[in-house]
Amino acid sequence: MAEVPEQITKALEHLKQQRDELHVQLHLAKADAKDEWARLESQWDEIKPKLEAAREEVGKTTESVGAALGLAIDELKKGYERLRSRL
């Protein structure tokens, strides 16, 4: 019968250790997510005026501008998807 309290104690210690490790990982994930968000916001700030300008200039040089903006948009979308999957 003395084994049961010992097993419970070990189980509680194990659970506490897992909990503490997860807490640290969650904190680090939050920091990573904040860093990723800041990077994406920087990209957004860079691409938004270009998109607005491109919208006004549609038809003049759509091929070259469209390709470059398409790549930037894809990268931003992938970044948002990565961030969403982390949360």
N, CA, C and O atoms as a MOPAC input file, in Angstrom:
PM7 MOZYME 1SCF
protein

 N      0.80900 1    -1.20100 1     0.00000 1
 C      0.00000 1     0.00000 1     0.00000 1
 C      0.85000 1     1.26100 1     0.00000 1
 O      0.39900 1     2.31800 1    -0.44100 1
 N      2.06300 1     1.15300 1     0.48700 1
 C      2.92700 1     2.32600 1     0.51000 1
 C      3.33100 1     2.73000 1    -0.89600 1
 O      3.78300 1     3.85600 1    -1.10500 1
 N      3.17700 1     1.83900 1    -1.86100 1
 C      3.54300 1     2.13800 1    -3.23700 1
 C      2.61000 1     3.16700 1    -3.86600 1
 O      3.06100 1     3.98300 1    -4.67000 1
 N      1.35400 1     3.15200 1    -3.53000 1
 C      0.37700 1     4.05500 1    -4.14500 1
 C      0.70500 1     5.51400 1    -3.84600 1
 O      0.74500 1     6.31300 1    -4.78200 1
 N      0.94100 1     5.90400 1    -2.59900 1
 C      1.29700 1     7.30800 1    -2.35100 1
 C      2.58500 1     7.70100 1    -3.07300 1
 O      2.71600 1     8.83200 1    -3.54200 1
 N      3.53300 1     6.77000 1    -3.16100 1
 C      4.79500 1     7.05500 1    -3.85200 1
 C      4.54800 1     7.24900 1    -5.35300 1
 O      5.13000 1     8.13900 1    -5.97200 1
 N      3.69100 1     6.42000 1    -5.92500 1
 C      3.35700 1     6.54700 1    -7.34400 1
 C      2.63900 1     7.87700 1    -7.62000 1
 O      2.89000 1     8.54800 1    -8.62200 1
 N      1.75600 1     8.22300 1    -6.71200 1
 C      1.03200 1     9.49200 1    -6.86600 1
 C      2.00700 1    10.65900 1    -6.77000 1
 O      1.92500 1    11.60700 1    -7.55100 1
 N      2.92000 1    10.59100 1    -5.82400 1
 C      3.92800 1    11.64300 1    -5.67600 1
 C      4.77100 1    11.76800 1    -6.94300 1
 O      5.01600 1    12.87700 1    -7.41800 1
 N      5.21400 1    10.64100 1    -7.49100 1
 C      6.01000 1    10.66000 1    -8.72500 1
 C      5.20100 1    11.22000 1    -9.89100 1
 O      5.71400 1    11.99400 1   -10.69900 1
 N      3.94100 1    10.82300 1    -9.97100 1
 C      3.07800 1    11.30900 1   -11.04600 1
 C      2.89200 1    12.82400 1   -10.94100 1
 O      2.94300 1    13.53900 1   -11.94200 1
 N      2.67700 1    13.29700 1    -9.71800 1
 C      2.51400 1    14.74000 1    -9.51800 1
 C      3.78800 1    15.49300 1    -9.87100 1
 O      3.72900 1    16.55400 1   -10.49300 1
 N      4.93800 1    14.95700 1    -9.48100 1
 C      6.21200 1    15.59600 1    -9.81500 1
 C      6.41500 1    15.63900 1   -11.32800 1
 O      6.86400 1    16.64400 1   -11.87900 1
 N      6.07700 1    14.53700 1   -11.98400 1
 C      6.21900 1    14.47000 1   -13.43700 1
 C      5.28900 1    15.49200 1   -14.11600 1
 O      5.70000 1    16.21000 1   -15.02700 1
 N      4.03900 1    15.54200 1   -13.65700 1
 C      3.08800 1    16.49000 1   -14.22200 1
 C      3.52400 1    17.92800 1   -13.98800 1
 O      3.38600 1    18.77500 1   -14.87100 1
 N      4.05000 1    18.20400 1   -12.80000 1
 C      4.52500 1    19.55800 1   -12.49800 1
 C      5.67700 1    19.93200 1   -13.41900 1
 O      5.73800 1    21.05400 1   -13.92100 1
 N      6.59800 1    18.98100 1   -13.64200 1
 C      7.73000 1    19.24500 1   -14.52500 1
 C      7.23500 1    19.52400 1   -15.94800 1
 O      7.70300 1    20.46500 1   -16.59000 1
 N      6.30300 1    18.72200 1   -16.44000 1
 C      5.75900 1    18.93900 1   -17.77200 1
 C      5.06200 1    20.29300 1   -17.86700 1
 O      5.20800 1    21.01900 1   -18.85000 1
 N      4.30600 1    20.61100 1   -16.82700 1
 C      3.58900 1    21.89100 1   -16.78000 1
 C      4.56500 1    23.04800 1   -16.84200 1
 O      4.37000 1    23.99500 1   -17.60400 1
 N      5.62300 1    22.97200 1   -16.03500 1
 C      6.62200 1    24.04200 1   -16.01500 1
 C      7.31100 1    24.18800 1   -17.37000 1
 O      7.53200 1    25.30500 1   -17.84000 1
 N      7.65000 1    23.05700 1   -17.99900 1
 C      8.29400 1    23.09900 1   -19.31300 1
 C      7.36300 1    23.70700 1   -20.35900 1
 O      7.79000 1    24.51600 1   -21.18200 1
 N      6.10500 1    23.31600 1   -20.32300 1
 C      5.13600 1    23.87000 1   -21.27000 1
 C      4.94100 1    25.36400 1   -21.04900 1
 O      4.78100 1    26.12500 1   -22.00300 1
 N      4.95600 1    25.77000 1   -19.80700 1
 C      4.79800 1    27.18400 1   -19.50000 1
 C      5.94300 1    27.99400 1   -20.12000 1
 O      5.70800 1    29.05500 1   -20.69900 1
 N      7.16300 1    27.50300 1   -20.00200 1
 C      8.32100 1    28.17100 1   -20.59700 1
 C      8.20000 1    28.18000 1   -22.11600 1
 O      8.44100 1    29.20400 1   -22.75500 1
 N      7.82700 1    27.03800 1   -22.69500 1
 C      7.68600 1    26.96200 1   -24.14800 1
 C      6.59900 1    27.90300 1   -24.65500 1
 O      6.75200 1    28.52500 1   -25.70600 1
 N      5.51300 1    28.00600 1   -23.91600 1
 C      4.43300 1    28.91200 1   -24.29300 1
 C      4.91000 1    30.35500 1   -24.25800 1
 O      4.59500 1    31.14600 1   -25.14700 1
 N      5.65900 1    30.68300 1   -23.24300 1
 C      6.20200 1    32.04100 1   -23.14000 1
 C      7.11400 1    32.33800 1   -24.32600 1
 O      7.03700 1    33.41400 1   -24.91900 1
 N      7.98000 1    31.38100 1   -24.67000 1
 C      8.88500 1    31.56500 1   -25.80800 1
 C      8.10200 1    31.64200 1   -27.12200 1
 O      8.45400 1    32.41300 1   -28.01400 1
 N      7.04300 1    30.84300 1   -27.23400 1
 C      6.22200 1    30.87600 1   -28.44500 1
 C      5.55900 1    32.23400 1   -28.59700 1
 O      5.44800 1    32.76100 1   -29.70400 1
 N      5.11800 1    32.79900 1   -27.47400 1
 C      4.51300 1    34.12500 1   -27.52700 1
 C      5.53200 1    35.14600 1   -28.01800 1
 O      5.20900 1    36.01500 1   -28.82800 1
 N      6.74100 1    35.04000 1   -27.53200 1
 C      7.79200 1    35.96100 1   -27.95500 1
 C      8.08600 1    35.77500 1   -29.43700 1
 O      8.25400 1    36.75300 1   -30.16600 1
 N      8.14800 1    34.51600 1   -29.88900 1
 C      8.36700 1    34.24800 1   -31.31100 1
 C      7.23200 1    34.81200 1   -32.14800 1
 O      7.46300 1    35.40800 1   -33.20000 1
 N      6.01100 1    34.62400 1   -31.67800 1
 C      4.85200 1    35.13000 1   -32.40700 1
 C      4.88300 1    36.65600 1   -32.47800 1
 O      4.55300 1    37.23600 1   -33.51300 1
 N      5.27400 1    37.29900 1   -31.39600 1
 C      5.37600 1    38.76000 1   -31.40400 1
 C      6.45100 1    39.21800 1   -32.38400 1
 O      6.26100 1    40.19900 1   -33.10200 1
 N      7.57300 1    38.51500 1   -32.41500 1
 C      8.63900 1    38.85900 1   -33.35700 1
 C      8.15600 1    38.67700 1   -34.79800 1
 O      8.41400 1    39.51800 1   -35.65900 1
 N      7.46100 1    37.58300 1   -35.04500 1
 C      6.94000 1    37.31400 1   -36.38500 1
 C      5.92400 1    38.38500 1   -36.77700 1
 O      5.91700 1    38.85300 1   -37.91500 1
 N      5.06800 1    38.77100 1   -35.83300 1
 C      4.07200 1    39.81100 1   -36.09500 1
 C      4.76400 1    41.13000 1   -36.43900 1
 O      4.35200 1    41.81900 1   -37.37200 1
 N      5.79200 1    41.47800 1   -35.70600 1
 C      6.51400 1    42.72600 1   -35.97300 1
 C      7.13400 1    42.68600 1   -37.37400 1
 O      7.11200 1    43.68300 1   -38.09500 1
 N      7.68600 1    41.53000 1   -37.75300 1
 C      8.28000 1    41.39600 1   -39.07800 1
 C      7.20700 1    41.52900 1   -40.16000 1
 O      7.41600 1    42.19400 1   -41.17500 1
 N      6.06200 1    40.89400 1   -39.93300 1
 C      4.97600 1    40.97200 1   -40.89800 1
 C      4.40400 1    42.38700 1   -40.98600 1
 O      4.04700 1    42.84700 1   -42.07100 1
 N      4.31800 1    43.06300 1   -39.87000 1
 C      3.83000 1    44.44100 1   -39.87900 1
 C      4.76100 1    45.34000 1   -40.68200 1
 O      4.31000 1    46.23400 1   -41.39800 1
 N      6.05800 1    45.09600 1   -40.55900 1
 C      7.02900 1    45.85200 1   -41.33400 1
 C      6.81400 1    45.60600 1   -42.82400 1
 O      6.83500 1    46.54000 1   -43.62500 1
 N      6.60900 1    44.35200 1   -43.18500 1
 C      6.33100 1    44.02900 1   -44.58800 1
 C      5.03100 1    44.68400 1   -45.04900 1
 O      4.95300 1    45.19700 1   -46.16500 1
 N      4.01800 1    44.66500 1   -44.19400 1
 C      2.73300 1    45.27800 1   -44.52400 1
 C      2.91100 1    46.76800 1   -44.77500 1
 O      2.38900 1    47.31300 1   -45.74700 1
 N      3.65100 1    47.41700 1   -43.88900 1
 C      3.88700 1    48.84400 1   -44.05100 1
 C      4.62800 1    49.15800 1   -45.34700 1
 O      4.44600 1    50.22000 1   -45.94100 1
 N      5.45600 1    48.22500 1   -45.76800 1
 C      6.21200 1    48.41400 1   -47.00700 1
 C      5.35600 1    48.14400 1   -48.24400 1
 O      5.46500 1    48.85600 1   -49.24200 1
 N      4.51200 1    47.12700 1   -48.18200 1
 C      3.76300 1    46.72500 1   -49.36500 1
 C      2.47800 1    47.53400 1   -49.57000 1
 O      2.04400 1    47.72100 1   -50.70600 1
 N      1.87400 1    48.01100 1   -48.49600 1
 C      0.58400 1    48.70200 1   -48.61300 1
 C      0.64700 1    49.90100 1   -49.55400 1
 O     -0.19100 1    49.99500 1   -50.45000 1
 N      1.60000 1    50.82500 1   -49.39500 1
 C      1.63100 1    51.95600 1   -50.32900 1
 C      1.91000 1    51.51700 1   -51.76600 1
 O      1.42000 1    52.13300 1   -52.71200 1
 N      2.69500 1    50.45700 1   -51.92800 1
 C      2.97500 1    49.95100 1   -53.27400 1
 C      1.70700 1    49.39700 1   -53.91500 1
 O      1.45800 1    49.60400 1   -55.10300 1
 N      0.91200 1    48.69500 1   -53.12000 1
 C     -0.34100 1    48.15700 1   -53.64300 1
 C     -1.29400 1    49.28100 1   -54.02700 1
 O     -1.94800 1    49.22500 1   -55.06900 1
 N     -1.36600 1    50.29200 1   -53.18400 1
 C     -2.24600 1    51.41800 1   -53.47500 1
 C     -1.78800 1    52.14300 1   -54.73400 1
 O     -2.60500 1    52.52900 1   -55.57000 1
 N     -0.47300 1    52.32500 1   -54.86400 1
 C      0.05900 1    52.97900 1   -56.06100 1
 C     -0.17600 1    52.11200 1   -57.29200 1
 O     -0.50800 1    52.62400 1   -58.36200 1
 N     -0.00600 1    50.80800 1   -57.14400 1
 C     -0.20600 1    49.90300 1   -58.27000 1
 C     -1.65500 1    49.92000 1   -58.73000 1
 O     -1.93600 1    49.85600 1   -59.92600 1
 N     -2.55600 1    50.00600 1   -57.78900 1
 C     -3.97300 1    50.04600 1   -58.13300 1
 C     -4.26200 1    51.25900 1   -59.00700 1
 O     -5.05200 1    51.18000 1   -59.94800 1
 N     -3.62000 1    52.38000 1   -58.69400 1
 C     -3.82000 1    53.60800 1   -59.46100 1
 C     -3.13300 1    53.54600 1   -60.82200 1
 O     -3.57100 1    54.18900 1   -61.77600 1
 N     -2.07200 1    52.78200 1   -60.90300 1
 C     -1.28100 1    52.71500 1   -62.13600 1
 C     -1.59000 1    51.49900 1   -62.99700 1
 O     -0.87700 1    51.21800 1   -63.96000 1
 N     -2.64900 1    50.77900 1   -62.65400 1
 C     -2.97800 1    49.55400 1   -63.38700 1
 C     -3.05500 1    49.85800 1   -64.88400 1
 O     -3.65200 1    50.84200 1   -65.32100 1
 N     -2.43200 1    48.98000 1   -65.63100 1
 C     -2.46600 1    49.11000 1   -67.07800 1
 C     -1.20500 1    49.72000 1   -67.64600 1
 O     -0.90000 1    49.49100 1   -68.81600 1
 N     -0.46100 1    50.48700 1   -66.87000 1
 C      0.74200 1    51.13400 1   -67.39200 1
 C      1.90100 1    50.15900 1   -67.48000 1
 O      2.51700 1    50.01100 1   -68.53600 1
 N      2.19700 1    49.49800 1   -66.38100 1
 C      3.29300 1    48.52400 1   -66.35700 1
 C      2.87600 1    47.32300 1   -65.52100 1
 O      3.60500 1    46.88300 1   -64.63300 1
 N      1.72200 1    46.81700 1   -65.81400 1
 C      1.15100 1    45.76300 1   -64.96500 1
 C      1.99400 1    44.50900 1   -64.89000 1
 O      2.03000 1    43.85500 1   -63.84900 1
 N      2.66700 1    44.16300 1   -65.95800 1
 C      3.40100 1    42.90200 1   -65.95400 1
 C      4.53200 1    42.89200 1   -64.93100 1
 O      4.59800 1    41.97700 1   -64.11000 1
 N      5.41500 1    43.87200 1   -64.95600 1
 C      6.55800 1    43.87600 1   -64.03700 1
 C      6.13200 1    44.20100 1   -62.61500 1
 O      6.60000 1    43.57200 1   -61.66500 1
 N      5.25900 1    45.16500 1   -62.46500 1
 C      4.79000 1    45.52900 1   -61.12000 1
 C      3.97600 1    44.39800 1   -60.52500 1
 O      4.11900 1    44.08000 1   -59.34500 1
 N      3.13100 1    43.79500 1   -61.32500 1
 C      2.27700 1    42.71400 1   -60.84100 1
 C      3.06800 1    41.52400 1   -60.34400 1
 O      2.72900 1    40.93700 1   -59.31600 1
 N      4.12100 1    41.16100 1   -61.06200 1
 C      4.93200 1    40.01400 1   -60.63900 1
 C      5.61800 1    40.28800 1   -59.31100 1
 O      5.60900 1    39.43900 1   -58.41900 1
 N      6.21100 1    41.46700 1   -59.17400 1
 C      6.91000 1    41.80900 1   -57.93300 1
 C      5.94400 1    41.88700 1   -56.76000 1
 O      6.23800 1    41.38800 1   -55.67400 1
 N      4.80500 1    42.50700 1   -56.97700 1
 C      3.82800 1    42.61400 1   -55.89300 1
 C      3.22200 1    41.25300 1   -55.57000 1
 O      2.90800 1    40.96800 1   -54.41400 1
 N      3.05900 1    40.42100 1   -56.58200 1
 C      2.54100 1    39.07200 1   -56.34000 1
 C      3.43900 1    38.28500 1   -55.41200 1
 O      2.95900 1    37.58800 1   -54.51800 1
 N      4.74500 1    38.39500 1   -55.61900 1
 C      5.69700 1    37.71000 1   -54.73700 1
 C      5.62300 1    38.25700 1   -53.31600 1
 O      5.64000 1    37.49800 1   -52.34700 1
 N      5.54100 1    39.57700 1   -53.20000 1
 C      5.46900 1    40.19300 1   -51.87000 1
 C      4.18500 1    39.79900 1   -51.15500 1
 O      4.19300 1    39.53500 1   -49.95300 1
 N      3.08700 1    39.76200 1   -51.89300 1
 C      1.80100 1    39.37300 1   -51.29700 1
 C      1.85500 1    37.92100 1   -50.84400 1
 O      1.40200 1    37.59900 1   -49.74600 1
 N      2.40400 1    37.04200 1   -51.67600 1
 C      2.51900 1    35.62400 1   -51.30700 1
 C      3.35600 1    35.44900 1   -50.04400 1
 O      2.99800 1    34.66300 1   -49.16700 1
 N      4.45500 1    36.16700 1   -49.94800 1
 C      5.31300 1    36.05400 1   -48.77000 1
 C      4.57800 1    36.51900 1   -47.51400 1
 O      4.69000 1    35.89700 1   -46.45800 1
 N      3.83500 1    37.59900 1   -47.63100 1
 C      3.07100 1    38.10700 1   -46.49400 1
 C      1.97600 1    37.11700 1   -46.10600 1
 O      1.76600 1    36.87400 1   -44.91800 1
 N      1.27400 1    36.54200 1   -47.08100 1
 C      0.23400 1    35.56100 1   -46.78100 1
 C      0.81800 1    34.34700 1   -46.07200 1
 O      0.24000 1    33.85900 1   -45.10200 1
 N      1.96400 1    33.85500 1   -46.55000 1
 C      2.60100 1    32.71400 1   -45.91100 1
 C      3.02600 1    33.04700 1   -44.48100 1
 O      2.92600 1    32.20500 1   -43.58900 1
 N      3.49600 1    34.26500 1   -44.26800 1
 C      3.87800 1    34.68600 1   -42.92200 1
 C      2.68600 1    34.69700 1   -41.98300 1
 O      2.78900 1    34.24700 1   -40.84200 1
 N      1.54400 1    35.21200 1   -42.45800 1
 C      0.33000 1    35.20600 1   -41.64100 1
 C     -0.10900 1    33.77000 1   -41.34500 1
 O     -0.55100 1    33.47700 1   -40.23400 1
 N      0.00700 1    32.88300 1   -42.31900 1
 C     -0.36900 1    31.48700 1   -42.10400 1
 C      0.54000 1    30.82700 1   -41.08200 1
 O      0.07300 1    30.06500 1   -40.23500 1
 N      1.86500 1    31.12000 1   -41.15400 1
 C      2.78500 1    30.57200 1   -40.16700 1
 C      2.42200 1    31.05700 1   -38.76600 1
 O      2.40900 1    30.28000 1   -37.81100 1
 N      2.13100 1    32.34400 1   -38.66000 1
 C      1.78300 1    32.90900 1   -37.35700 1
 C      0.48100 1    32.29600 1   -36.85000 1
 O      0.38000 1    31.95700 1   -35.67100 1
 N     -0.50900 1    32.15000 1   -37.71600 1
 C     -1.79400 1    31.57100 1   -37.30900 1
 C     -1.59400 1    30.14300 1   -36.81800 1
 O     -2.22800 1    29.73100 1   -35.84600 1
 N     -0.71600 1    29.38000 1   -37.47800 1
 C     -0.50500 1    27.99400 1   -37.07000 1
 C      0.20100 1    27.91300 1   -35.72400 1
 O      0.06900 1    26.90600 1   -35.02700 1
 N      0.94400 1    28.94200 1   -35.34100 1
 C      1.63100 1    28.95800 1   -34.04800 1
 C      0.69300 1    29.28600 1   -32.89600 1
 O      0.96300 1    28.94000 1   -31.74600 1
 N     -0.40600 1    29.95300 1   -33.21100 1
 C     -1.31900 1    30.38600 1   -32.14700 1
 C     -2.37100 1    29.35500 1   -31.85300 1
 O     -3.21600 1    29.56600 1   -30.98300 1

